[in-house]
Amino acid sequence: VRWMMYWIVFALFMATETITDLLISWFSFYYEIKMAFVIWLLSPYTGGATLLYRKFVHPTLSRKEK
């Protein structure tokens, strides 16, 4: 279940990042911040993907299910 949450959040991140990459890639340390975010998502100690999935993705999908 943990990996499913990670891959769903990561896929949403990649989809939005593809669109916004051209607009915000010129910021200083953009790629370092992006790498730190992906590590935060992946880390079992921080539970970033689980947190984002349970706070944002699951409630949105539950509302749209009907």
Phi and psi in degrees as a GROMACS rama.xvg file:
@    title "Ramachandran Plot"
@    xaxis  label "Phi"
@    yaxis  label "Psi"
@TYPE xy
-61.5419  -42.0257  ARG-2
-70.3005  -33.8578  TRP-3
-63.0327  -44.3726  MET-4
-61.4873  -42.3164  MET-5
-61.6308  -47.9877  TYR-6
-69.1383  -32.7701  TRP-7
-67.5175  -46.7898  ILE-8
-65.5846  -40.7156  VAL-9
-64.7138  -39.8938  PHE-10
-64.3323  -41.3093  ALA-11
-65.4246  -39.4649  LEU-12
-61.904  -45.575  PHE-13
-65.8001  -36.2862  MET-14
-66.1414  -44.8821  ALA-15
-72.9094  -33.5304  THR-16
-68.5662  -32.3422  GLU-17
-62.7397  -39.6435  THR-18
-76.522  -45.018  ILE-19
-88.0789  -7.05383  THR-20
-59.7524  -40.4052  ASP-21
-67.832  -29.4274  LEU-22
-81.6658  -35.171  LEU-23
-115.405  6.43877  ILE-24
-71.8386  -14.232  SER-25
-83.9817  -6.09031  TRP-26
-65.481  146.669  PHE-27
-64.0763  139.007  SER-28
61.4434  24.4373  PHE-29
-59.7737  -47.8481  TYR-30
-70.4508  -32.4272  TYR-31
-68.6164  -40.3616  GLU-32
-66.5834  -40.5096  ILE-33
-62.988  -41.9056  LYS-34
-65.8809  -41.2381  MET-35
-64.0485  -36.8876  ALA-36
-64.4658  -43.2035  PHE-37
-66.3962  -38.7029  VAL-38
-64.878  -39.4322  ILE-39
-62.9652  -40.0462  TRP-40
-63.1963  -40.8315  LEU-41
-79.1097  -28.7348  LEU-42
-66.231  129.547  SER-43
-73.3919  -17.9995  PRO-44
-77.3781  -35.7822  TYR-45
-89.2287  -30.9509  THR-46
63.9418  36.7578  GLY-47
-61.4193  -45.874  GLY-48
-65.2294  -40.016  ALA-49
-64.279  -42.6164  THR-50
-61.7742  -49.2564  LEU-51
-65.8393  -38.2922  LEU-52
-64.4295  -47.4895  TYR-53
-72.5221  -29.1468  ARG-54
-84.6955  -35.2168  LYS-55
-119.742  -49.7424  PHE-56
-72.693  -50.8306  VAL-57
-62.0529  -46.1068  HIS-58
-61.1043  -36.8177  PRO-59
-66.4791  -44.8081  THR-60
-65.9488  -35.78  LEU-61
-65.5064  -38.9652  SER-62
-67.4604  -35.9302  ARG-63
-83.137  -9.28367  LYS-64
-64.4747  -37.4187  GLU-65
